[in-house]
Amino acid sequence: MVRLTWVRWSSRVGKLNRPDIRRDVRPVSMMGNPMCRRSMNRRWPLLAVLASVLVLWQSNTLSAQPPQSTAQSARSAAPANAATGKSYLAHYVSRREQMYYETVWGVDSLRVKYTESGEIIRFSYRVVDPERAVALNEKKAEPTLIDPQAGVSLVVPEVTNIGKMRQTSTPKAGMTYWMGFSNSGRPVKRGDRVDVVIGHFRAGGLVVE
């Protein structure tokens, strides 16, 4: 029985090793198989759905988290600007305000500056119409600088042998005039919004540069 089984197995192996039989063996293509094609056609929609879900999940995750570099630059910019005194923006006078100052008071280019020592706040203006700008150079008018944020009202100091720290000469067109307000103790800071009052003249919301 054992010998008979061995003979049958040997004959089968011999047939497989024959060149004429081996020549008829062809590899079976997976894509040519109808059953394989139906299986792949069923899997493609599922793979497409999974890929779409993965892309949407990644995009939502990235949009929910802002870029770290932007957040860090914003946080580092604030202390740097505060240290250099550039955290404020210079007061922008609208066209309507500019026309008002030019038409009613004959001046423009209103600016308030913080001096290096901080003890004096300098207010300056340029004369456009000398006749209307006379009110700002009037000696009898006592200028004041009001800072609502600091809760103070500054005045023009009087210097020995010099007089008031302001220009009171007859205004001339195109000339820039100024006056200094005493800021003893430095209550007024850079970036504060202040009002300058000279008699009936009042300029509000000027930013200390």
PyMOL commands that set and color helices and strands:
alter all, ss='L'
color gray80, all
select helices_A, chain A and resi 2-16+19-22+34-64+68-84+95-105+130-137
alter helices_A, ss='H'
color red, helices_A
select strands_A, chain A and resi 107-114+120-127+144-147+152-155+158-159+163-164+176-182+193-198+201-207
alter strands_A, ss='S'
color yellow, strands_A
deselect
rebuild
show_as cartoon
